[in-house]
């Protein structure tokens, strides 16, 4: 073989090697990079006074239905707030150790076009999506999340982030409301009824466990929603009890329960991961005693508009009979005595305005508590104001005695 032939063969080999190298380089360069989710969130460098302050609490429990659906519902409502003007948005993880993980300043003042405003809002909402993805990543090294859920603490941490007294304040809670860790929990089951919620609320207030919400408007997305197969669905009574509980908590903290209703996120089994939580039993806690209603016929009758018993001996006899019932029920840890009053036939009473008779009903509940203690009831007794009874008892400004009598009662319930 001549020199020219050998050179040509060498060039051909080199060309094939070069082409092969370029092909490998091209494939490697065009392959999608292995991009890891960045779960580091930096605080917004701009933090001027804003027209609105928004807190978003995310509790994607593994017992929830489909957290993605809940987020979609929440984002549309959050966006409506941000369109009002400059907004500071803070994101709280509502796990067992709640904390703020991100915040962002969003300027939607009139100097921006609608397109510009929408882009800024979308950027802020994207941070919410990213936090949810980091939670679902379930990597304790990259984004630690503790087990169980503590809504009460998460709400308070969110409220503590408010800095501008003049701003409109909003708290959006995304979760099913089944708290499993903290000052209280539902791991033994929900309260039996709304009256039992009053006892829990009294306990929380006595422990200073409910802080100042600063007049914030509170919206809850997904309240009472559970994943089929993982957490027993809440029946109608349980849903109402849960709504009532969180409404009372928010109100006691000086917040506005703007939209705290049972969730309407569709039931589903889409596996979205989430924070591991304990299953909450529903309607498994049997009442130790059935509610005891004490009427004027039983001695729950007072002198005029005060808390002095009209027939003390009759009232005492009634208290002794109640003590006998309580003594038999050895499972009791305590009771709640809720007083109710009649309207009295006044114009204000006929209007049946909210809060009417609260002070007087509490005074009478305290009077009945004292009577029970006098006859020897040893368990803890919590008095509660029931206010005006549920029966409309006056017509055209005139009280109807038979109807008013139905409202002059005390209700004794088990204290959960």
C-alpha positions in Angstrom: 0.0 0.0 0.0 1.4 3.4 -1.0 1.9 6.4 1.2 -1.2 8.2 -0.3 -3.4 5.2 0.4 -2.2 4.8 4.0 -2.8 8.6 4.6 -6.3 8.4 3.1 -7.1 5.4 5.4 -5.7 7.2 8.4 -7.9 10.3 7.6 -11.0 8.1 7.3 -10.3 6.6 10.7 -9.7 10.0 12.3 -12.9 11.3 10.7 -15.0 8.5 12.1 -13.5 9.0 15.5 -14.1 12.7 15.4 -17.7 12.2 14.3 -18.3 9.6 17.1 -16.8 12.1 19.6 -19.0 14.9 18.4 -22.1 12.7 18.5 -21.4 11.7 22.1 -20.7 15.3 23.0 -23.9 16.5 21.3 -26.0 13.8 23.1 -24.5 14.7 26.4 -25.0 18.4 25.9 -28.6 18.0 24.9 -29.6 15.6 27.7 -31.8 17.3 30.3 -29.7 18.2 33.3 -30.4 16.6 36.7 -31.8 19.7 38.4 -32.4 19.4 42.2 -35.3 21.2 43.8 -33.9 24.3 45.6 -35.7 24.5 48.9 -33.8 27.5 50.2 -36.1 30.5 50.7 -34.7 34.0 51.2 -36.6 36.7 52.9 -37.8 39.6 50.8 -35.3 42.4 50.8 -38.1 44.9 50.5 -40.4 45.2 53.5 -42.1 48.7 53.4 -45.5 49.3 54.9 -48.2 47.6 52.9 -51.9 47.9 52.4 -52.4 44.1 53.0 -50.6 41.5 55.0 -51.3 37.9 54.1 -50.3 34.7 56.0 -50.7 31.3 54.3 -50.6 28.3 56.6 -49.8 25.0 54.7 -50.6 21.7 56.5 -50.5 19.0 53.8 -51.3 16.1 56.1 -51.1 12.6 54.6 -54.6 12.1 55.9 -55.9 15.0 53.7 -57.7 14.5 50.4 -55.8 16.1 47.6 -53.7 19.0 48.7 -53.1 20.2 45.2 -56.8 20.8 44.8 -56.9 22.7 48.0 -53.9 24.9 46.9 -55.6 25.7 43.6 -58.7 26.9 45.5 -56.6 28.9 48.0 -54.5 30.6 45.4 -57.4 32.2 43.6 -58.6 33.7 46.9 -55.1 34.9 47.9 -54.7 36.5 44.4 -57.9 38.5 45.0 -56.4 40.0 48.1 -53.1 40.9 46.4 -54.8 42.8 43.7 -56.0 45.3 46.2 -52.6 46.9 46.5 -49.1 46.3 47.9 -49.0 43.1 49.9 -46.6 41.3 52.2 -47.1 37.5 52.1 -45.7 35.1 54.6 -45.8 31.3 54.3 -46.0 29.1 57.4 -45.6 25.3 57.6 -48.2 24.0 60.0 -46.4 20.8 61.0 -45.7 19.7 64.5 -43.2 22.6 64.9 -44.8 25.5 62.9 -42.5 28.2 61.5 -42.4 30.8 58.8 -40.4 29.5 55.9 -40.8 32.2 53.3 -42.0 35.7 52.8 -42.3 38.0 49.8 -43.3 41.6 49.1 -45.7 42.1 46.2 -46.2 45.5 44.7 -49.4 45.9 42.8 -49.8 49.6 43.0 -51.3 51.6 40.2 -48.0 52.3 38.5 -48.0 48.8 37.1 -50.1 47.6 34.2 -52.6 44.8 34.7 -50.1 42.4 33.0 -47.3 43.5 35.3 -49.5 43.1 38.4 -50.6 39.6 37.3 -47.0 38.6 36.8 -46.0 39.7 40.3 -49.0 37.9 41.8 -48.1 34.7 39.8 -44.5 35.0 41.1 -45.7 35.1 44.7 -48.1 32.2 44.2 -45.3 30.2 42.7 -43.5 30.4 46.1 -46.5 28.6 47.7 -46.3 25.8 45.0 -42.6 25.5 45.7 -43.0 25.1 49.4 -45.6 22.4 48.9 -43.2 20.5 46.5 -40.4 20.8 49.2 -42.7 19.3 51.8 -43.7 16.5 49.4 -40.0 15.8 48.7 -39.9 14.4 52.2 -36.1 14.8 52.5 -35.2 15.8 56.0 -31.7 16.9 54.9 -33.0 19.4 52.3 -36.3 20.6 53.9 -37.0 19.2 57.4 -40.7 18.7 58.2 -41.8 17.2 61.6 -44.7 14.8 62.0 -48.1 15.8 63.3 -50.0 19.0 62.8 -50.3 22.1 65.1 -52.8 24.5 63.6 -53.2 26.6 66.8 -49.5 27.4 67.0 -49.2 28.0 63.3 -52.0 30.5 63.3 -50.4 32.4 66.2 -47.0 32.4 64.5 -48.6 33.8 61.4 -50.4 36.5 63.3 -47.1 37.5 65.1 -45.6 38.3 61.7 -48.0 41.2 61.2 -46.1 44.5 61.4 -48.4 47.2 60.1 -51.3 48.1 62.4 -53.1 49.9 59.6 -52.9 47.1 57.1 -55.8 44.7 56.2 -54.7 41.4 57.7 -55.6 38.0 56.2 -54.8 34.4 57.3 -55.5 31.6 54.9 -55.3 28.1 56.5 -55.0 25.2 54.1 -55.6 21.9 55.9 -58.3 19.7 57.4 -58.3 21.2 60.9 -57.5 17.9 62.7 -54.8 19.0 65.1 -52.7 16.2 66.5 -50.0 18.0 68.5 -49.7 21.0 70.7 -51.6 22.6 73.6 -54.6 20.4 72.6 -55.2 17.7 70.1 -57.9 15.5 68.6 -56.1 12.2 68.8 -58.8 10.8 71.2 -61.6 12.1 69.0 -63.5 15.3 68.3 -65.6 17.0 70.9 -69.0 15.4 71.3 -70.9 18.7 70.6 -70.5 22.4 70.4 -71.0 22.9 74.2 -68.0 20.6 74.8 -66.0 23.0 72.5 -66.8 25.8 75.1 -65.0 23.8 77.8 -62.0 23.2 75.6 -61.9 26.9 74.7 -62.1 27.8 78.4 -59.1 25.6 79.0 -57.1 27.1 76.2 -57.9 30.7 77.4 -56.9 29.8 81.0 -53.5 28.5 79.6 -53.1 31.7 77.5 -52.8 29.4 74.5 -54.9 31.7 72.3 -53.0 34.8 71.3 -53.9 38.1 69.6 -54.8 37.6 65.9 -54.9 41.4 65.4 -58.3 41.5 63.8 -57.2 39.3 60.9 -59.8 37.9 58.5 -59.4 34.1 58.6 -60.3 31.8 55.7 -60.0 28.1 55.9 -59.6 25.9 52.9 -60.3 22.1 53.2 -61.6 22.1 56.8 -62.8 18.6 57.7 -61.6 17.0 54.5 -60.0 13.5 54.8 -58.5 11.0 52.4 -60.5 7.9 51.9 -58.9 4.8 53.4 -56.4 6.8 55.5 -58.7 8.8 57.8 -62.4 8.1 58.5 -64.6 10.7 56.8 -66.3 13.2 59.1 -70.1 12.9 59.4 -72.3 16.0 59.4 -72.1 16.4 63.2 -68.4 16.1 63.3 -68.0 18.6 60.6 -70.2 21.1 62.4 -68.3 20.6 65.7 -65.0 21.2 63.9 -66.2 24.3 62.2 -67.6 25.6 65.5 -64.4 24.9 67.3 -62.1 26.8 65.0 -64.6 29.6 64.7 -64.6 30.0 68.4 -60.8 29.9 68.6 -60.5 32.6 66.0 -63.1 34.8 67.6 -61.5 34.4 71.0 -58.2 35.6 69.6 -59.8 38.7 68.2 -59.8 37.5 64.6 -62.7 37.5 62.1 -63.9 34.1 61.0 -64.6 35.4 57.5 -64.9 32.0 55.9 -64.5 29.1 58.2 -66.8 26.4 56.8 -66.6 22.7 56.1 -64.3 22.1 53.1 -65.7 21.2 49.7 -62.5 19.8 48.2 -63.7 16.6 46.4 -62.9 13.3 48.1 -60.0 11.5 46.4 -57.1 9.2 46.8 -54.5 11.0 44.7 -51.1 10.2 46.3 -49.6 13.6 47.0 -47.5 12.6 50.0 -47.7 15.0 53.0 -46.9 15.3 56.7 -47.4 12.0 58.5 -50.1 12.4 61.1 -52.1 10.4 63.6 -55.6 9.1 62.6 -58.3 11.0 64.5 -61.2 8.8 65.7 -64.6 10.2 64.7 -67.6 9.7 67.0 -65.9 6.9 69.0 -65.9 8.8 72.3 -69.1 7.8 74.1 -70.7 10.3 76.4 -70.3 9.4 80.1 -73.6 11.1 80.8 -76.3 12.4 78.5 -77.0 16.2 78.8 -79.1 17.2 81.8 -81.5 20.0 81.3 -82.7 21.9 84.4 -85.8 24.0 84.1 -87.7 26.4 86.3 -89.8 23.4 87.4 -86.6 21.9 88.7 -85.7 25.1 90.7 -83.8 26.9 88.0 -85.8 30.1 88.6 -84.5 33.4 89.6 -85.6 36.7 91.2 -86.2 39.2 88.3 -83.1 40.0 86.2 -80.5 38.7 88.7 -78.9 35.4 89.8 -80.7 34.9 93.1 -82.8 31.7 93.2 -86.5 32.4 93.7 -87.1 29.1 95.5 -83.7 28.2 97.1 -84.9 24.9 98.8 -86.4 23.7 95.5 -83.2 24.5 93.7 -81.1 22.7 96.3 -83.3 19.5 96.0 -82.7 19.6 92.3 -79.0 19.9 92.8 -79.0 16.9 95.1 -80.7 14.8 92.5 -78.2 15.8 89.9 -75.3 15.0 92.3 -76.8 11.4 92.6 -76.6 11.0 88.8 -73.1 12.4 88.7 -71.9 10.0 91.4 -73.1 7.0 89.4 -71.1 8.2 86.4 -67.7 7.4 87.6 -66.1 8.1 84.3 -66.7 11.9 84.5 -63.7 14.2 84.6 -65.8 17.3 84.9 -69.0 19.0 83.7 -70.0 22.3 82.1 -73.0 24.2 83.3 -74.4 26.5 80.6 -77.0 29.0 81.6 -79.7 30.4 79.2 -82.1 33.3 79.7 -85.4 34.5 78.3 -85.8 37.7 76.3 -88.1 39.2 78.9 -90.3 40.6 76.2 -88.3 43.8 75.7 -87.9 45.4 72.3 -84.2 44.5 72.4 -85.0 41.0 73.4 -87.5 40.5 70.6 -84.8 41.6 68.2 -82.8 38.6 69.6 -79.5 40.3 68.9 -76.2 38.4 69.2 -74.8 38.5 72.7 -78.1 39.3 74.4 -78.2 38.0 77.9 -74.6 36.7 77.9 -73.6 38.3 81.2 -76.8 37.3 83.0 -76.7 33.7 81.7 -73.1 33.4 82.9 -74.1 34.8 86.3 -76.8 32.2 86.6 -74.5 29.4 85.5 -72.1 30.4 88.2 -75.0 30.4 90.7 -75.9 26.9 89.8 -72.2 25.8 90.0 -72.1 27.2 93.5 -75.2 25.2 94.4 -73.8 22.0 93.0 -70.6 22.5 95.1 -72.7 23.2 98.1 -74.4 19.8 97.9 -71.1 18.0 97.5 -70.2 17.7 93.8 -66.4 17.3 93.8 -65.6 17.1 90.1 -64.6 20.2 88.2 -67.5 22.5 87.1 -67.1 25.0 84.3 -69.8 27.7 84.0 -70.5 29.0 80.5 -72.8 31.7 79.1 -75.5 30.4 76.7 -77.1 33.8 76.3 -80.6 34.0 74.9 -82.4 30.6 74.6 -83.2 29.3 71.1 -87.0 29.5 71.4 -88.5 32.8 70.0 -90.3 33.9 73.1 -91.9 37.3 72.5 -94.4 38.5 70.0 -94.8 42.2 69.1 -92.7 43.2 72.0 -94.7 41.1 74.5 -93.1 38.1 76.2 -95.1 34.9 76.1 -94.6 33.2 79.4 -94.8 29.6 78.2 -92.2 30.3 75.6 -89.9 32.3 77.9 -90.1 29.4 80.4 -88.5 27.1 77.7 -85.5 29.5 77.6 -84.9 29.7 81.3 -82.8 26.6 81.6 -79.4 25.3 82.6 -77.8 22.5 80.5 -75.2 20.2 82.2 -72.9 18.4 79.9 -69.9 16.2 80.2 -66.6 18.0 80.0 -64.3 16.3 77.5 
